[in-house]
């Protein structure tokens, strides 16, 4: 599992994040803790292009 590829995909397809939150989708080879951390990162906008650029 490559987290960078997952994050890149989710940035291009933000609708999938809602599906992950509601339990209608899952990340293959990612446990619940990893999935929750990724969702939380998007929720707090840590994964936004603006945040990454400023960081």
N, CA, C and O atoms as a Tripos MOL2 file, in Angstrom:
@<TRIPOS>MOLECULE
protein
  220   219    55     0     0
PROTEIN
NO_CHARGES

@<TRIPOS>ATOM
      1 N           0.8470   -1.1730    0.0000 N.3       1 UNK1
      2 CA          0.0000    0.0000    0.0000 C.3       1 UNK1
      3 C           0.8930    1.2360    0.0000 C.2       1 UNK1
      4 O           1.8090    1.3510    0.8140 O.2       1 UNK1
      5 N           0.6240    2.1350   -0.8980 N.am      2 UNK2
      6 CA          1.3650    3.3750   -0.9750 C.3       2 UNK2
      7 C           0.4230    4.5150   -0.5700 C.2       2 UNK2
      8 O          -0.4800    4.8800   -1.3230 O.2       2 UNK2
      9 N           0.6410    5.0630    0.6050 N.am      3 UNK3
     10 CA         -0.2230    6.1140    1.1440 C.3       3 UNK3
     11 C          -0.2520    7.3180    0.2130 C.2       3 UNK3
     12 O          -1.3020    7.9370    0.0400 O.2       3 UNK3
     13 N           0.8820    7.6600   -0.3880 N.am      4 UNK4
     14 CA          0.9320    8.8120   -1.2850 C.3       4 UNK4
     15 C          -0.0130    8.6410   -2.4590 C.2       4 UNK4
     16 O          -0.6760    9.5970   -2.8610 O.2       4 UNK4
     17 N          -0.0880    7.4420   -3.0150 N.am      5 UNK5
     18 CA         -1.0030    7.1840   -4.1270 C.3       5 UNK5
     19 C          -2.4560    7.2850   -3.6750 C.2       5 UNK5
     20 O          -3.3040    7.8010   -4.4020 O.2       5 UNK5
     21 N          -2.7350    6.7920   -2.4800 N.am      6 UNK6
     22 CA         -4.0970    6.8780   -1.9460 C.3       6 UNK6
     23 C          -4.4970    8.3320   -1.7630 C.2       6 UNK6
     24 O          -5.5970    8.7250   -2.1510 O.2       6 UNK6
     25 N          -3.6190    9.1340   -1.1760 N.am      7 UNK7
     26 CA         -3.9250   10.5490   -0.9440 C.3       7 UNK7
     27 C          -4.0950   11.2840   -2.2640 C.2       7 UNK7
     28 O          -5.0020   12.1040   -2.4030 O.2       7 UNK7
     29 N          -3.2290   10.9990   -3.2390 N.am      8 UNK8
     30 CA         -3.3510   11.6340   -4.5560 C.3       8 UNK8
     31 C          -4.6920   11.2890   -5.1890 C.2       8 UNK8
     32 O          -5.3500   12.1550   -5.7660 O.2       8 UNK8
     33 N          -5.0970   10.0330   -5.0840 N.am      9 UNK9
     34 CA         -6.3820    9.6130   -5.6420 C.3       9 UNK9
     35 C          -7.5370   10.3340   -4.9510 C.2       9 UNK9
     36 O          -8.4600   10.8130   -5.6100 O.2       9 UNK9
     37 N          -7.4810   10.4100   -3.6280 N.am     10 UNK10
     38 CA         -8.5520   11.0590   -2.8770 C.3      10 UNK10
     39 C          -8.6110   12.5590   -3.1500 C.2      10 UNK10
     40 O          -9.6910   13.1480   -3.1200 O.2      10 UNK10
     41 N          -7.4810   13.1750   -3.4110 N.am     11 UNK11
     42 CA         -7.4770   14.6010   -3.7440 C.3      11 UNK11
     43 C          -8.1350   14.8360   -5.0960 C.2      11 UNK11
     44 O          -8.7980   15.8520   -5.3000 O.2      11 UNK11
     45 N          -7.9520   13.8970   -6.0190 N.am     12 UNK12
     46 CA         -8.5710   14.0110   -7.3400 C.3      12 UNK12
     47 C         -10.0400   13.5990   -7.3200 C.2      12 UNK12
     48 O         -10.8110   14.0080   -8.1880 O.2      12 UNK12
     49 N         -10.4290   12.7920   -6.3340 N.am     13 UNK13
     50 CA        -11.7910   12.2560   -6.2290 C.3      13 UNK13
     51 C         -12.3310   12.4800   -4.8180 C.2      13 UNK13
     52 O         -12.5110   11.5150   -4.0760 O.2      13 UNK13
     53 N         -12.5950   13.7290   -4.4320 N.am     14 UNK14
     54 CA        -12.9940   14.0210   -3.0560 C.3      14 UNK14
     55 C         -14.3140   13.3780   -2.6270 C.2      14 UNK14
     56 O         -14.5640   13.2310   -1.4310 O.2      14 UNK14
     57 N         -15.1470   12.9990   -3.5680 N.am     15 UNK15
     58 CA        -16.4030   12.3360   -3.2350 C.3      15 UNK15
     59 C         -16.1930   10.9940   -2.5480 C.2      15 UNK15
     60 O         -17.0560   10.5310   -1.8020 O.2      15 UNK15
     61 N         -15.0670   10.3810   -2.7950 N.am     16 UNK16
     62 CA        -14.7700    9.0830   -2.1970 C.3      16 UNK16
     63 C         -14.5910    9.2200   -0.6780 C.2      16 UNK16
     64 O         -14.8800    8.2880    0.0720 O.2      16 UNK16
     65 N         -14.1210   10.3680   -0.2420 N.am     17 UNK17
     66 CA        -13.9250   10.5850    1.1940 C.3      17 UNK17
     67 C         -15.2500   10.4620    1.9300 C.2      17 UNK17
     68 O         -15.3160    9.8480    2.9950 O.2      17 UNK17
     69 N         -16.3010   11.0400    1.3690 N.am     18 UNK18
     70 CA        -17.6320   10.9080    1.9680 C.3      18 UNK18
     71 C         -18.0880    9.4630    2.0210 C.2      18 UNK18
     72 O         -18.7220    9.0390    2.9870 O.2      18 UNK18
     73 N         -17.7660    8.7100    0.9840 N.am     19 UNK19
     74 CA        -18.1200    7.2890    0.9520 C.3      19 UNK19
     75 C         -17.3420    6.5170    2.0150 C.2      19 UNK19
     76 O         -17.8730    5.5940    2.6310 O.2      19 UNK19
     77 N         -16.0910    6.8950    2.2250 N.am     20 UNK20
     78 CA        -15.2960    6.2530    3.2740 C.3      20 UNK20
     79 C         -15.8910    6.5620    4.6460 C.2      20 UNK20
     80 O         -16.0080    5.6760    5.4930 O.2      20 UNK20
     81 N         -16.2650    7.8230    4.8590 N.am     21 UNK21
     82 CA        -16.8350    8.2350    6.1410 C.3      21 UNK21
     83 C         -18.1250    7.4870    6.4490 C.2      21 UNK21
     84 O         -18.3690    7.0900    7.5880 O.2      21 UNK21
     85 N         -18.9490    7.2990    5.4160 N.am     22 UNK22
     86 CA        -20.2420    6.6470    5.6380 C.3      22 UNK22
     87 C         -20.1410    5.1230    5.6600 C.2      22 UNK22
     88 O         -21.1140    4.4410    5.9810 O.2      22 UNK22
     89 N         -18.9870    4.5950    5.3270 N.am     23 UNK23
     90 CA        -18.8100    3.1500    5.3460 C.3      23 UNK23
     91 C         -19.2070    2.4640    4.0550 C.2      23 UNK23
     92 O         -19.2460    1.2350    3.9980 O.2      23 UNK23
     93 N         -19.5040    3.2370    3.0120 N.am     24 UNK24
     94 CA        -19.8900    2.6590    1.7270 C.3      24 UNK24
     95 C         -18.6960    2.2910    0.8560 C.2      24 UNK24
     96 O         -18.8580    1.6760   -0.1980 O.2      24 UNK24
     97 N         -17.4930    2.6690    1.2970 N.am     25 UNK25
     98 CA        -16.2720    2.3360    0.5680 C.3      25 UNK25
     99 C         -15.2000    1.9930    1.5930 C.2      25 UNK25
    100 O         -15.3210    2.3200    2.7740 O.2      25 UNK25
    101 N         -14.1620    1.3390    1.1260 N.am     26 UNK26
    102 CA        -13.0390    1.0310    2.0050 C.3      26 UNK26
    103 C         -11.7550    1.1050    1.1950 C.2      26 UNK26
    104 O         -11.7730    1.0540   -0.0350 O.2      26 UNK26
    105 N         -10.6510    1.2260    1.9010 N.am     27 UNK27
    106 CA         -9.3490    1.2520    1.2570 C.3      27 UNK27
    107 C          -8.7420   -0.1440    1.3680 C.2      27 UNK27
    108 O          -8.5500   -0.6610    2.4680 O.2      27 UNK27
    109 N          -8.4470   -0.7390    0.2360 N.am     28 UNK28
    110 CA         -7.8670   -2.0820    0.2110 C.3      28 UNK28
    111 C          -6.4940   -2.0410    0.8820 C.2      28 UNK28
    112 O          -5.6990   -1.1380    0.6190 O.2      28 UNK28
    113 N          -6.2250   -2.9900    1.7240 N.am     29 UNK29
    114 CA         -4.9620   -3.1370    2.4540 C.3      29 UNK29
    115 C          -4.7380   -2.0450    3.4960 C.2      29 UNK29
    116 O          -3.6140   -1.8770    3.9680 O.2      29 UNK29
    117 N          -5.7740   -1.3030    3.8630 N.am     30 UNK30
    118 CA         -5.6410   -0.2890    4.9200 C.3      30 UNK30
    119 C          -6.5360   -0.7000    6.0760 C.2      30 UNK30
    120 O          -7.7140   -1.0030    5.8830 O.2      30 UNK30
    121 N          -5.9800   -0.7100    7.2650 N.am     31 UNK31
    122 CA         -6.7880   -1.0580    8.4250 C.3      31 UNK31
    123 C          -7.6540    0.1430    8.8310 C.2      31 UNK31
    124 O          -7.5190    1.2360    8.2810 O.2      31 UNK31
    125 N          -8.5190   -0.0780    9.7770 N.am     32 UNK32
    126 CA         -9.4560    0.9660   10.2050 C.3      32 UNK32
    127 C          -8.7310    2.1910   10.7550 C.2      32 UNK32
    128 O          -9.1660    3.3210   10.5350 O.2      32 UNK32
    129 N          -7.6360    1.9720   11.4640 N.am     33 UNK33
    130 CA         -6.8870    3.0810   12.0520 C.3      33 UNK33
    131 C          -6.2480    3.9620   10.9630 C.2      33 UNK33
    132 O          -6.2800    5.1890   11.0580 O.2      33 UNK33
    133 N          -5.6790    3.3430    9.9490 N.am     34 UNK34
    134 CA         -5.0720    4.0870    8.8470 C.3      34 UNK34
    135 C          -6.1240    4.8620    8.0740 C.2      34 UNK34
    136 O          -5.9230    6.0300    7.7410 O.2      34 UNK34
    137 N          -7.2480    4.2130    7.7870 N.am     35 UNK35
    138 CA         -8.3360    4.8760    7.0780 C.3      35 UNK35
    139 C          -8.8450    6.0640    7.8750 C.2      35 UNK35
    140 O          -9.0730    7.1340    7.3110 O.2      35 UNK35
    141 N          -9.0240    5.8920    9.1720 N.am     36 UNK36
    142 CA         -9.4960    6.9870   10.0280 C.3      36 UNK36
    143 C          -8.5040    8.1460   10.0300 C.2      36 UNK36
    144 O          -8.9140    9.3060   10.0210 O.2      36 UNK36
    145 N          -7.2150    7.8500   10.0430 N.am     37 UNK37
    146 CA         -6.1910    8.8990   10.0340 C.3      37 UNK37
    147 C          -6.2240    9.6800    8.7220 C.2      37 UNK37
    148 O          -6.0780   10.9020    8.7280 O.2      37 UNK37
    149 N          -6.4090    9.0020    7.6230 N.am     38 UNK38
    150 CA         -6.4880    9.6680    6.3220 C.3      38 UNK38
    151 C          -7.7240   10.5520    6.2600 C.2      38 UNK38
    152 O          -7.6450   11.6990    5.8200 O.2      38 UNK38
    153 N          -8.8640   10.0310    6.6940 N.am     39 UNK39
    154 CA        -10.1030   10.8200    6.7060 C.3      39 UNK39
    155 C          -9.9350   12.0480    7.5880 C.2      39 UNK39
    156 O         -10.3320   13.1490    7.2050 O.2      39 UNK39
    157 N          -9.3520   11.8660    8.7620 N.am     40 UNK40
    158 CA         -9.1300   12.9820    9.6870 C.3      40 UNK40
    159 C          -8.2220   14.0320    9.0580 C.2      40 UNK40
    160 O          -8.4440   15.2300    9.2310 O.2      40 UNK40
    161 N          -7.2090   13.5920    8.3350 N.am     41 UNK41
    162 CA         -6.3130   14.5210    7.6530 C.3      41 UNK41
    163 C          -7.0330   15.3740    6.6330 C.2      41 UNK41
    164 O          -6.7680   16.5700    6.5170 O.2      41 UNK41
    165 N          -7.9480   14.7620    5.8890 N.am     42 UNK42
    166 CA         -8.7310   15.5300    4.9230 C.3      42 UNK42
    167 C          -9.7130   16.4450    5.6340 C.2      42 UNK42
    168 O          -9.9340   17.5790    5.2100 O.2      42 UNK42
    169 N         -10.2960   15.9560    6.7050 N.am     43 UNK43
    170 CA        -11.2630   16.7450    7.4620 C.3      43 UNK43
    171 C         -10.6160   18.0180    8.0100 C.2      43 UNK43
    172 O         -11.2290   19.0860    7.9970 O.2      43 UNK43
    173 N          -9.3890   17.9020    8.4840 N.am     44 UNK44
    174 CA         -8.6790   19.0590    9.0350 C.3      44 UNK44
    175 C          -7.9150   19.8270    7.9590 C.2      44 UNK44
    176 O          -7.1860   20.7700    8.2650 O.2      44 UNK44
    177 N          -8.0820   19.4270    6.7080 N.am     45 UNK45
    178 CA         -7.4520   20.0480    5.5410 C.3      45 UNK45
    179 C          -5.9340   19.9390    5.5450 C.2      45 UNK45
    180 O          -5.2510   20.7730    4.9490 O.2      45 UNK45
    181 N          -5.3990   18.9170    6.2130 N.am     46 UNK46
    182 CA         -3.9600   18.6850    6.1660 C.3      46 UNK46
    183 C          -3.5270   18.1630    4.8040 C.2      46 UNK46
    184 O          -2.3480   18.2280    4.4560 O.2      46 UNK46
    185 N          -4.4740   17.6480    4.0380 N.am     47 UNK47
    186 CA         -4.1380   17.0810    2.7410 C.3      47 UNK47
    187 C          -4.4370   18.0460    1.5950 C.2      47 UNK47
    188 O          -4.2630   17.6900    0.4300 O.2      47 UNK47
    189 N          -4.8840   19.2530    1.9110 N.am     48 UNK48
    190 CA         -5.2220   20.1970    0.8580 C.3      48 UNK48
    191 C          -3.9570   20.7180    0.1810 C.2      48 UNK48
    192 O          -2.8910   20.7750    0.7950 O.2      48 UNK48
    193 N          -4.0850   21.0890   -1.0690 N.am     49 UNK49
    194 CA         -2.9410   21.6250   -1.8110 C.3      49 UNK49
    195 C          -2.4160   22.8830   -1.1320 C.2      49 UNK49
    196 O          -1.2060   23.1110   -1.1070 O.2      49 UNK49
    197 N          -3.3110   23.7050   -0.5780 N.am     50 UNK50
    198 CA         -2.9040   24.9270    0.0990 C.3      50 UNK50
    199 C          -2.0330   24.5930    1.3140 C.2      50 UNK50
    200 O          -0.9900   25.2150    1.5130 O.2      50 UNK50
    201 N          -2.4430   23.6400    2.1100 N.am     51 UNK51
    202 CA         -1.6770   23.2550    3.3000 C.3      51 UNK51
    203 C          -0.3050   22.7040    2.9080 C.2      51 UNK51
    204 O           0.7090   23.0710    3.5020 O.2      51 UNK51
    205 N          -0.2800   21.8350    1.9230 N.am     52 UNK52
    206 CA          0.9760   21.2260    1.5040 C.3      52 UNK52
    207 C           1.9140   22.3030    0.9590 C.2      52 UNK52
    208 O           3.1150   22.2750    1.2310 O.2      52 UNK52
    209 N           1.3720   23.2480    0.1930 N.am     53 UNK53
    210 CA          2.1970   24.3150   -0.3700 C.3      53 UNK53
    211 C           2.7710   25.1890    0.7560 C.2      53 UNK53
    212 O           3.9500   25.5410    0.7210 O.2      53 UNK53
    213 N           1.9560   25.5350    1.7410 N.am     54 UNK54
    214 CA          2.4130   26.3900    2.8270 C.3      54 UNK54
    215 C           3.3610   25.6680    3.7660 C.2      54 UNK54
    216 O           4.2390   26.2870    4.3670 O.2      54 UNK54
    217 N           3.1860   24.3540    3.8940 N.am     55 UNK55
    218 CA          4.0200   23.5680    4.7900 C.3      55 UNK55
    219 C           5.4120   23.4690    4.2220 C.2      55 UNK55
    220 O           6.2820   22.8430    4.8270 O.2      55 UNK55
@<TRIPOS>BOND
     1     1     2 1
     2     2     3 1
     3     3     4 2
     4     3     5 am
     5     5     6 1
     6     6     7 1
     7     7     8 2
     8     7     9 am
     9     9    10 1
    10    10    11 1
    11    11    12 2
    12    11    13 am
    13    13    14 1
    14    14    15 1
    15    15    16 2
    16    15    17 am
    17    17    18 1
    18    18    19 1
    19    19    20 2
    20    19    21 am
    21    21    22 1
    22    22    23 1
    23    23    24 2
    24    23    25 am
    25    25    26 1
    26    26    27 1
    27    27    28 2
    28    27    29 am
    29    29    30 1
    30    30    31 1
    31    31    32 2
    32    31    33 am
    33    33    34 1
    34    34    35 1
    35    35    36 2
    36    35    37 am
    37    37    38 1
    38    38    39 1
    39    39    40 2
    40    39    41 am
    41    41    42 1
    42    42    43 1
    43    43    44 2
    44    43    45 am
    45    45    46 1
    46    46    47 1
    47    47    48 2
    48    47    49 am
    49    49    50 1
    50    50    51 1
    51    51    52 2
    52    51    53 am
    53    53    54 1
    54    54    55 1
    55    55    56 2
    56    55    57 am
    57    57    58 1
    58    58    59 1
    59    59    60 2
    60    59    61 am
    61    61    62 1
    62    62    63 1
    63    63    64 2
    64    63    65 am
    65    65    66 1
    66    66    67 1
    67    67    68 2
    68    67    69 am
    69    69    70 1
    70    70    71 1
    71    71    72 2
    72    71    73 am
    73    73    74 1
    74    74    75 1
    75    75    76 2
    76    75    77 am
    77    77    78 1
    78    78    79 1
    79    79    80 2
    80    79    81 am
    81    81    82 1
    82    82    83 1
    83    83    84 2
    84    83    85 am
    85    85    86 1
    86    86    87 1
    87    87    88 2
    88    87    89 am
    89    89    90 1
    90    90    91 1
    91    91    92 2
    92    91    93 am
    93    93    94 1
    94    94    95 1
    95    95    96 2
    96    95    97 am
    97    97    98 1
    98    98    99 1
    99    99   100 2
   100    99   101 am
   101   101   102 1
   102   102   103 1
   103   103   104 2
   104   103   105 am
   105   105   106 1
   106   106   107 1
   107   107   108 2
   108   107   109 am
   109   109   110 1
   110   110   111 1
   111   111   112 2
   112   111   113 am
   113   113   114 1
   114   114   115 1
   115   115   116 2
   116   115   117 am
   117   117   118 1
   118   118   119 1
   119   119   120 2
   120   119   121 am
   121   121   122 1
   122   122   123 1
   123   123   124 2
   124   123   125 am
   125   125   126 1
   126   126   127 1
   127   127   128 2
   128   127   129 am
   129   129   130 1
   130   130   131 1
   131   131   132 2
   132   131   133 am
   133   133   134 1
   134   134   135 1
   135   135   136 2
   136   135   137 am
   137   137   138 1
   138   138   139 1
   139   139   140 2
   140   139   141 am
   141   141   142 1
   142   142   143 1
   143   143   144 2
   144   143   145 am
   145   145   146 1
   146   146   147 1
   147   147   148 2
   148   147   149 am
   149   149   150 1
   150   150   151 1
   151   151   152 2
   152   151   153 am
   153   153   154 1
   154   154   155 1
   155   155   156 2
   156   155   157 am
   157   157   158 1
   158   158   159 1
   159   159   160 2
   160   159   161 am
   161   161   162 1
   162   162   163 1
   163   163   164 2
   164   163   165 am
   165   165   166 1
   166   166   167 1
   167   167   168 2
   168   167   169 am
   169   169   170 1
   170   170   171 1
   171   171   172 2
   172   171   173 am
   173   173   174 1
   174   174   175 1
   175   175   176 2
   176   175   177 am
   177   177   178 1
   178   178   179 1
   179   179   180 2
   180   179   181 am
   181   181   182 1
   182   182   183 1
   183   183   184 2
   184   183   185 am
   185   185   186 1
   186   186   187 1
   187   187   188 2
   188   187   189 am
   189   189   190 1
   190   190   191 1
   191   191   192 2
   192   191   193 am
   193   193   194 1
   194   194   195 1
   195   195   196 2
   196   195   197 am
   197   197   198 1
   198   198   199 1
   199   199   200 2
   200   199   201 am
   201   201   202 1
   202   202   203 1
   203   203   204 2
   204   203   205 am
   205   205   206 1
   206   206   207 1
   207   207   208 2
   208   207   209 am
   209   209   210 1
   210   210   211 1
   211   211   212 2
   212   211   213 am
   213   213   214 1
   214   214   215 1
   215   215   216 2
   216   215   217 am
   217   217   218 1
   218   218   219 1
   219   219   220 2
@<TRIPOS>SUBSTRUCTURE
     1 UNK1         2 RESIDUE 1 A UNK
     2 UNK2         6 RESIDUE 1 A UNK
     3 UNK3        10 RESIDUE 1 A UNK
     4 UNK4        14 RESIDUE 1 A UNK
     5 UNK5        18 RESIDUE 1 A UNK
     6 UNK6        22 RESIDUE 1 A UNK
     7 UNK7        26 RESIDUE 1 A UNK
     8 UNK8        30 RESIDUE 1 A UNK
     9 UNK9        34 RESIDUE 1 A UNK
    10 UNK10       38 RESIDUE 1 A UNK
    11 UNK11       42 RESIDUE 1 A UNK
    12 UNK12       46 RESIDUE 1 A UNK
    13 UNK13       50 RESIDUE 1 A UNK
    14 UNK14       54 RESIDUE 1 A UNK
    15 UNK15       58 RESIDUE 1 A UNK
    16 UNK16       62 RESIDUE 1 A UNK
    17 UNK17       66 RESIDUE 1 A UNK
    18 UNK18       70 RESIDUE 1 A UNK
    19 UNK19       74 RESIDUE 1 A UNK
    20 UNK20       78 RESIDUE 1 A UNK
    21 UNK21       82 RESIDUE 1 A UNK
    22 UNK22       86 RESIDUE 1 A UNK
    23 UNK23       90 RESIDUE 1 A UNK
    24 UNK24       94 RESIDUE 1 A UNK
    25 UNK25       98 RESIDUE 1 A UNK
    26 UNK26      102 RESIDUE 1 A UNK
    27 UNK27      106 RESIDUE 1 A UNK
    28 UNK28      110 RESIDUE 1 A UNK
    29 UNK29      114 RESIDUE 1 A UNK
    30 UNK30      118 RESIDUE 1 A UNK
    31 UNK31      122 RESIDUE 1 A UNK
    32 UNK32      126 RESIDUE 1 A UNK
    33 UNK33      130 RESIDUE 1 A UNK
    34 UNK34      134 RESIDUE 1 A UNK
    35 UNK35      138 RESIDUE 1 A UNK
    36 UNK36      142 RESIDUE 1 A UNK
    37 UNK37      146 RESIDUE 1 A UNK
    38 UNK38      150 RESIDUE 1 A UNK
    39 UNK39      154 RESIDUE 1 A UNK
    40 UNK40      158 RESIDUE 1 A UNK
    41 UNK41      162 RESIDUE 1 A UNK
    42 UNK42      166 RESIDUE 1 A UNK
    43 UNK43      170 RESIDUE 1 A UNK
    44 UNK44      174 RESIDUE 1 A UNK
    45 UNK45      178 RESIDUE 1 A UNK
    46 UNK46      182 RESIDUE 1 A UNK
    47 UNK47      186 RESIDUE 1 A UNK
    48 UNK48      190 RESIDUE 1 A UNK
    49 UNK49      194 RESIDUE 1 A UNK
    50 UNK50      198 RESIDUE 1 A UNK
    51 UNK51      202 RESIDUE 1 A UNK
    52 UNK52      206 RESIDUE 1 A UNK
    53 UNK53      210 RESIDUE 1 A UNK
    54 UNK54      214 RESIDUE 1 A UNK
    55 UNK55      218 RESIDUE 1 A UNK
